[in-house]
């Protein structure tokens, strides 16, 4: 069950990062906490639209909201990005090893062909 939860978290993180407005909101919050209205003021879209983006970032656990009186203060949470980065690193390592195995196989095949037909191989290179 842990895998399913982890996969859903990763899906939410990647979905949140897929939109340029949400990435800009995260960049803004990475510098300091901010009120929702201050964040919204930096965009040429409605407060309602910015609020929808913020809610998606909250579901992805990339943003925390603290209510102080009537103010809603937003804070960036980098932990889901670290988890996504770890997943990407695992994928890179897996595919790098698979590609290296293919390269090794092709190199061995070339060496085998060269040793069984050295004249033919040299002739092909000369012309």
ABEGO torsion letter per residue (X at the ends): XAAAAAAAAAAAAAAAAABAAAAAAAAAAAABBBBAAAAAAABABBAAAAAAAAAAAAAAGABBBBBBEABBBBBBBAAAAAAAAAAAAAAAAAAAAAAAAAAAAAAAAAAAAAAABAAAAAAAAAX
